[in-house]
Structure formats: structure tokens, C-alpha cells
């Protein structure tokens, strides 16, 4: 299997394309990166350089088309702005159209129906959109309403999207002021209600990350076919950058190779928990990312 990975490349921070490539390679999937930006370090570091790749994307995409490149899956992450997101949306739409991609039927109920719905959309490449726009109740500096509109459109073309709580609020027009109290996350009922608003077009699953439950953390999975489910694992005492990228890559890879959805979400939660604990125990800083390298063996036989 071969996947196009559309994300930034950061030299420091163990996130984005660096994490995507490592995770998917361990899962036996050929990683084909399309960098949206090249940075010396991810943006939580106090100093970094950034090269916006938006001007290069049309040529990049054009050369892929010229050589007849096709992909079993497409994962999208960080984009520098509205213009770049529009180009990525056009690329995804073209890949779906070329393969005769369709919107899955949402009419049945239960977890088997969820797996069937995800599989039924495979007339085109499997699409995961990570709508990177903010975290911890704040939008990132590149956020604009135009970028949000493009990513909402792109989300409707995906099989699954993986927003954190802040991104879910941005996609559904919720005031970020509701998220301003540290440790006072919205209840899962409100999160699920907002997530259901995004189950449109092709989208069959919204996996909301960063859900806390006591001493655990993980994701809330919302689909048209089943009641929302939580997948939690022990929460590390320290937060680390890049966990959303690792989550998206693991879920994408597992679903692309047709693992059962529940197994994919559980694998991601437990993998990130173990990798974060390892980084914390050795004294890594929050910007350094989790020790995913030590845990890659979990992915090969999953």
C-alpha cells in the first residue's frame, strides 16, 4: 500500500511528516510525503525558521500527475493558509474522481456497520483529514476564517477526521471562550453533538482527540451508526507536542490496512500513552515530542 502524506516537515520536535513517515513505514505502508512547509523546528519552540511550500505545490502535484502516481490513502495535516488548503482540496477531489470515489451509505447501525461504511468508500483512496488549526482553546497564528472554510470542505471529503477539541469548536462555529478555563473541558455530550455536525458528505467518523477522563486521556469516536465511544489510556503527567500527529498516523495506517476501527483507536491511545511515559521518565521537554521510536514494534503485528 502507498499513501500520500500532506503535512509540514519540522527538523526538531518529532512531529508532522517525521512522525507520519516513521509510523506508516513501521505499519508496512509506503510513505510519499508532500511537504506543506519546511521548518527548522515545530512552532512551539522559542525560535524557528519556516519556508512556506504553497508556491511549489502546483508543480509538485503536477509532476505526480505526470508520472501517473496513485495512492491507496491520503493523510492531510498542517497547512499554511487558505490558498494552500484549496490546492490540497483540489488534489484530494481529483484523486477521488479519478478512482470513482463515492460517499458511503450511513443507513445501518452498530459497529459492524461502521466498519462496513468505512470499507465501502474504498472505491477511491482512504482519506484522513487532521484539520490543524489550534489547541488548548487558542487558534494558531496562521488561522483565518478562509482556512477554516477550506478545511471544513476538505473534511466533508474525508472518510475520517481527527480534530482536537479546539479544532472541533472552530469547525462548528463554537466560541473559543467556552474553552478558556484550563482543565474544564466540555462534557462529552456537547463534544459529540458538535462532532455529528461534521458527519456530512463522505465523512463517516469524527475522532476527537485530547479527551480527558480522570487519570486517562484519549479520543471520543462519533459515527452515524453507533453511540459515541471513548478510547482512553493512562495520561502522562506532562503534555507533549506532536501527539495529534502520531494519533492521526496510527489510525490512518490501521484503517488503511483494514484493521477493525475499535482496534485502531485503542492501539493509538495505548501507543501514545506508552511513548509519552517513556519521554517523561527520561526528562524530555514538552516540545521534544514523545518517544514513538521505542514503541514502533507495537504497530507491525497489530
RODO-2510 file (C-alpha; in nm, 4 decimals, decimal comma):
residues 302
     n   res          X          Y          Z
     1     x     0,0000     0,0000     0,0000
     2     x     0,1070     0,3543    -0,0732
     3     x    -0,0062     0,6773     0,0938
     4     x     0,0332     1,0482     0,0191
     5     x     0,1195     1,2401     0,3363
     6     x     0,0453     1,6126     0,3165
     7     x     0,1939     1,7829     0,6214
     8     x     0,4801     2,0053     0,7347
     9     x     0,8384     1,8859     0,7803
    10     x     0,9891     2,0045     1,1096
    11     x     1,3546     1,9384     1,1881
    12     x     1,3037     1,9375     1,5662
    13     x     1,0023     1,8177     1,7610
    14     x     0,9327     1,4644     1,6323
    15     x     0,6009     1,5559     1,4776
    16     x     0,4231     1,6031     1,1442
    17     x     0,5905     1,4311     0,8471
    18     x     0,8789     1,2954     1,0561
    19     x     0,6312     1,1078     1,2768
    20     x     0,3977     1,0202     0,9884
    21     x     0,6742     0,8564     0,7866
    22     x     0,8106     0,6585     1,0820
    23     x     0,4698     0,5306     1,1914
    24     x     0,3435     0,4337     0,8479
    25     x     0,6717     0,2722     0,7452
    26     x     0,6522     0,0562     1,0586
    27     x     0,2997    -0,0419     0,9542
    28     x     0,4210    -0,1601     0,6140
    29     x     0,2829     0,1354     0,4177
    30     x     0,4943     0,3253     0,1648
    31     x     0,5042     0,6907     0,2710
    32     x     0,5035     0,9560    -0,0043
    33     x     0,5438     1,2987     0,1590
    34     x     0,4177     1,6289     0,0181
    35     x     0,5592     1,8976     0,2499
    36     x     0,3354     2,1982     0,3108
    37     x     0,6144     2,3832     0,4913
    38     x     0,9735     2,3163     0,5943
    39     x     1,0664     2,4325     0,9446
    40     x     1,3826     2,4171     1,1493
    41     x     1,1650     2,3193     1,4461
    42     x     0,7957     2,2870     1,5212
    43     x     0,6362     2,6166     1,6150
    44     x     0,6210     2,5649     1,9926
    45     x     0,9978     2,6171     2,0065
    46     x     1,1054     2,9723     2,1006
    47     x     1,2866     3,0184     1,7681
    48     x     1,2356     2,8577     1,4291
    49     x     1,2619     2,9237     1,0574
    50     x     0,9788     2,8398     0,8166
    51     x     0,9617     2,8006     0,4410
    52     x     0,6062     2,8037     0,3054
    53     x     0,5791     2,5450     0,0274
    54     x     0,2474     2,6769    -0,1083
    55     x     0,4092     2,8276    -0,4218
    56     x     0,5651     2,4882    -0,5027
    57     x     0,2581     2,2727    -0,4527
    58     x     0,1059     2,3121    -0,8028
    59     x     0,4298     2,1926    -0,9639
    60     x     0,4678     1,9165    -0,7041
    61     x     0,1162     1,7892    -0,7711
    62     x     0,1624     1,8320    -1,1451
    63     x     0,4721     1,6130    -1,1515
    64     x     0,2959     1,3434    -0,9528
    65     x     0,0181     1,3500    -1,2120
    66     x     0,2709     1,3442    -1,4966
    67     x     0,4190     1,0170    -1,3740
    68     x     0,0780     0,8651    -1,3031
    69     x     0,1151     0,8437    -0,9267
    70     x    -0,1839     0,6909    -0,7472
    71     x    -0,2374     0,6299    -0,3766
    72     x    -0,4301     0,3881    -0,1583
    73     x    -0,4677     0,6589     0,1047
    74     x    -0,4185     1,0315     0,1615
    75     x    -0,3480     1,1896     0,5010
    76     x    -0,3568     1,5679     0,5403
    77     x    -0,2277     1,7742     0,8313
    78     x    -0,0871     2,1239     0,8770
    79     x    -0,1436     2,3771     0,6005
    80     x    -0,0014     2,7259     0,5908
    81     x    -0,3156     2,9067     0,4779
    82     x    -0,6328     2,9231     0,2740
    83     x    -0,4606     2,9148    -0,0659
    84     x    -0,2655     2,6007     0,0172
    85     x    -0,5703     2,4298     0,1656
    86     x    -0,7617     2,4996    -0,1578
    87     x    -0,4836     2,3320    -0,3582
    88     x    -0,4882     2,0282    -0,1311
    89     x    -0,8663     2,0092    -0,1562
    90     x    -0,8355     2,0104    -0,5358
    91     x    -0,5736     1,7333    -0,5198
    92     x    -0,7933     1,5161    -0,2966
    93     x    -1,1002     1,5779    -0,5135
    94     x    -0,9017     1,4800    -0,8213
    95     x    -0,7777     1,1588    -0,6605
    96     x    -1,1311     1,0627    -0,5612
    97     x    -1,2755     1,1463    -0,9024
    98     x    -1,0046     0,9529    -1,0852
    99     x    -1,0802     0,6437    -0,8789
   100     x    -1,4589     0,6840    -0,8842
   101     x    -1,4703     0,7589    -0,5104
   102     x    -1,8150     0,7697    -0,3517
   103     x    -1,9868     0,8633    -0,0282
   104     x    -2,0548     0,5662     0,1968
   105     x    -2,4096     0,4692     0,2944
   106     x    -2,4860     0,5563     0,6575
   107     x    -2,8159     0,3710     0,6836
   108     x    -2,7338     0,0724     0,9072
   109     x    -2,6462     0,0661     1,2769
   110     x    -2,3819    -0,0875     1,5030
   111     x    -2,0053    -0,1244     1,4986
   112     x    -2,0067    -0,3717     1,2082
   113     x    -2,1973    -0,1174     1,0016
   114     x    -1,9296     0,1374     1,0896
   115     x    -1,6555    -0,0922     0,9607
   116     x    -1,8634    -0,1700     0,6504
   117     x    -1,9210     0,2005     0,5854
   118     x    -1,5500     0,2769     0,6063
   119     x    -1,4717    -0,0106     0,3707
   120     x    -1,7481     0,0806     0,1264
   121     x    -1,5867     0,4135     0,0488
   122     x    -1,2735     0,2391    -0,0807
   123     x    -1,3648     0,2857    -0,4464
   124     x    -1,1247     0,5775    -0,4031
   125     x    -0,8272     0,6317    -0,1734
   126     x    -0,8900     0,6253     0,2007
   127     x    -0,8821     0,9853     0,3261
   128     x    -0,7947     1,1111     0,6749
   129     x    -0,8017     1,4856     0,7416
   130     x    -0,6369     1,6253     1,0541
   131     x    -0,7734     1,9851     1,0482
   132     x    -0,4762     2,1539     1,2171
   133     x    -0,5861     2,4997     1,3347
   134     x    -0,5263     2,5325     1,7088
   135     x    -0,5062     2,3716     2,0512
   136     x    -0,5702     2,4421     2,4179
   137     x    -0,8509     2,6862     2,3403
   138     x    -0,6459     2,9026     2,1022
   139     x    -0,6199     2,9229     1,7252
   140     x    -0,2720     2,9096     1,5718
   141     x    -0,1204     3,2270     1,4267
   142     x    -0,1937     3,1226     1,0664
   143     x    -0,5644     3,0730     1,1356
   144     x    -0,8169     3,2612     0,9225
   145     x    -1,1861     3,2134     0,8548
   146     x    -1,0901     3,1256     0,4961
   147     x    -0,8580     2,8464     0,6111
   148     x    -1,1337     2,7141     0,8359
   149     x    -1,3821     2,7097     0,5465
   150     x    -1,1403     2,5220     0,3229
   151     x    -1,0639     2,2646     0,5920
   152     x    -1,4338     2,2164     0,6636
   153     x    -1,4896     2,1496     0,2925
   154     x    -1,1929     1,9114     0,2895
   155     x    -1,3294     1,7349     0,5979
   156     x    -1,6506     1,6519     0,4117
   157     x    -1,4370     1,4695     0,1516
   158     x    -1,2619     1,2534     0,4136
   159     x    -1,3540     0,9117     0,5481
   160     x    -1,2391     1,0215     0,8944
   161     x    -1,1288     1,3490     1,0541
   162     x    -0,9252     1,3869     1,3746
   163     x    -0,9769     1,7328     1,5290
   164     x    -0,8808     1,8156     1,8845
   165     x    -1,1428     1,9946     2,0954
   166     x    -1,0264     2,3417     1,9867
   167     x    -1,0395     2,2457     1,6184
   168     x    -1,3822     2,0896     1,6643
   169     x    -1,5074     2,4204     1,8068
   170     x    -1,3528     2,6157     1,5181
   171     x    -1,5102     2,3847     1,2579
   172     x    -1,8534     2,4117     1,4190
   173     x    -1,8539     2,7834     1,4958
   174     x    -1,8269     2,7470     1,8706
   175     x    -1,6805     3,0403     2,0671
   176     x    -1,3331     2,9537     2,1921
   177     x    -1,4166     3,1418     2,5117
   178     x    -1,6023     2,8247     2,6143
   179     x    -1,2646     2,6507     2,6256
   180     x    -1,0770     2,9193     2,8166
   181     x    -1,0824     2,7552     3,1624
   182     x    -0,7854     2,5170     3,1999
   183     x    -0,8959     2,1690     3,2929
   184     x    -1,2643     2,2476     3,2352
   185     x    -1,3230     2,0640     2,9081
   186     x    -1,6757     2,0498     2,7662
   187     x    -1,8707     1,7369     2,8525
   188     x    -1,8665     1,4503     2,6059
   189     x    -2,2310     1,5075     2,5171
   190     x    -2,1564     1,8558     2,3842
   191     x    -1,8441     1,7299     2,2064
   192     x    -2,0436     1,4506     2,0400
   193     x    -2,3205     1,6914     1,9383
   194     x    -2,0719     1,9175     1,7622
   195     x    -1,8903     1,6230     1,6051
   196     x    -2,2153     1,5000     1,4493
   197     x    -2,2425     1,8299     1,2623
   198     x    -1,9331     1,7229     1,0660
   199     x    -2,0729     1,3858     0,9545
   200     x    -2,1564     1,5195     0,6101
   201     x    -2,0621     1,4201     0,2570
   202     x    -1,8205     1,1261     0,2597
   203     x    -1,7224     1,1656     0,6263
   204     x    -1,8082     0,8572     0,8321
   205     x    -1,6099     0,9152     1,1515
   206     x    -1,5046     1,2073     1,3701
   207     x    -1,2339     1,1125     1,6194
   208     x    -1,1977     1,3974     1,8691
   209     x    -0,8580     1,3853     2,0393
   210     x    -0,7385     1,5159     2,3738
   211     x    -1,0390     1,3876     2,5716
   212     x    -0,9576     1,3608     2,9417
   213     x    -1,1230     1,1213     3,1817
   214     x    -0,9719     1,1323     3,5289
   215     x    -0,6200     0,9911     3,5075
   216     x    -0,6688     0,8877     3,1452
   217     x    -0,6689     1,0597     2,8065
   218     x    -0,7656     0,9570     2,4558
   219     x    -1,0309     1,0112     2,1922
   220     x    -1,4081     1,0213     2,1513
   221     x    -1,5294     0,8456     1,8371
   222     x    -1,8515     0,9680     1,6771
   223     x    -2,0126     0,7926     1,3799
   224     x    -2,3612     0,7819     1,2267
   225     x    -2,4015     0,4124     1,3081
   226     x    -2,3202     0,3740     1,6792
   227     x    -2,3238     0,5546     2,0127
   228     x    -2,0103     0,7652     2,0796
   229     x    -1,7241     0,5633     2,2305
   230     x    -1,4259     0,6658     2,4399
   231     x    -1,0822     0,5106     2,3924
   232     x    -0,8619     0,6087     2,6841
   233     x    -0,5222     0,5124     2,8228
   234     x    -0,3167     0,6315     3,1224
   235     x    -0,2382     1,0033     3,0986
   236     x     0,1239     1,1148     3,1298
   237     x     0,1887     1,3824     3,3967
   238     x     0,3417     1,6030     3,1237
   239     x     0,1920     1,7076     2,7905
   240     x     0,3964     1,6727     2,4710
   241     x     0,3722     1,8307     2,1285
   242     x     0,3051     1,6084     1,8287
   243     x     0,0702     1,3545     1,9860
   244     x    -0,2095     1,4535     1,7474
   245     x     0,0164     1,3748     1,4513
   246     x     0,1057     1,0343     1,5945
   247     x    -0,2607     0,9574     1,6656
   248     x    -0,3678     1,0511     1,3131
   249     x    -0,0889     0,8468     1,1538
   250     x    -0,1632     0,5330     1,3570
   251     x    -0,5384     0,5487     1,2969
   252     x    -0,4858     0,6224     0,9283
   253     x    -0,2443     0,3326     0,8845
   254     x    -0,4567     0,0872     1,0810
   255     x    -0,7774     0,1707     0,8934
   256     x    -0,5969     0,1768     0,5599
   257     x    -0,4824    -0,1803     0,6174
   258     x    -0,8421    -0,2585     0,7296
   259     x    -0,7935    -0,3167     1,0997
   260     x    -1,1217    -0,3059     1,2935
   261     x    -1,1983     0,0580     1,3882
   262     x    -1,2108    -0,0100     1,7641
   263     x    -0,8747    -0,1862     1,7464
   264     x    -0,7258     0,1111     1,5597
   265     x    -0,8407     0,3678     1,8163
   266     x    -0,7334     0,1520     2,1101
   267     x    -0,3921     0,0948     1,9517
   268     x    -0,3415     0,4702     1,9064
   269     x    -0,4386     0,5506     2,2666
   270     x    -0,2110     0,2882     2,4192
   271     x     0,0801     0,3615     2,1862
   272     x     0,0776     0,7348     2,2670
   273     x     0,0427     0,6687     2,6402
   274     x     0,3478     0,4404     2,6423
   275     x     0,5544     0,6754     2,4239
   276     x     0,4669     0,9779     2,6391
   277     x     0,5501     0,7965     2,9634
   278     x     0,8868     0,6952     2,8195
   279     x     0,9689     1,0545     2,7222
   280     x     0,8595     1,1890     3,0606
   281     x     1,0609     0,9341     3,2564
   282     x     1,3804     1,0280     3,0753
   283     x     1,3165     1,4003     3,1334
   284     x     1,2275     1,5123     2,7804
   285     x     1,0853     1,8608     2,7353
   286     x     0,7282     1,9203     2,6153
   287     x     0,8478     2,0452     2,2749
   288     x     1,0588     1,7366     2,2093
   289     x     0,7669     1,5030     2,1368
   290     x     0,7072     1,1506     2,2605
   291     x     0,9393     0,8500     2,2331
   292     x     0,7479     0,6883     1,9481
   293     x     1,0628     0,5232     1,8102
   294     x     1,0727     0,2854     2,1081
   295     x     0,7144     0,1766     2,0510
   296     x     0,7096     0,1175     1,6738
   297     x     0,7217    -0,2586     1,7232
   298     x     0,3650    -0,2387     1,8567
   299     x     0,2472    -0,1368     1,5092
   300     x     0,3965    -0,4129     1,2964
   301     x     0,1917    -0,7010     1,4217
   302     x    -0,1178    -0,5095     1,5292
***
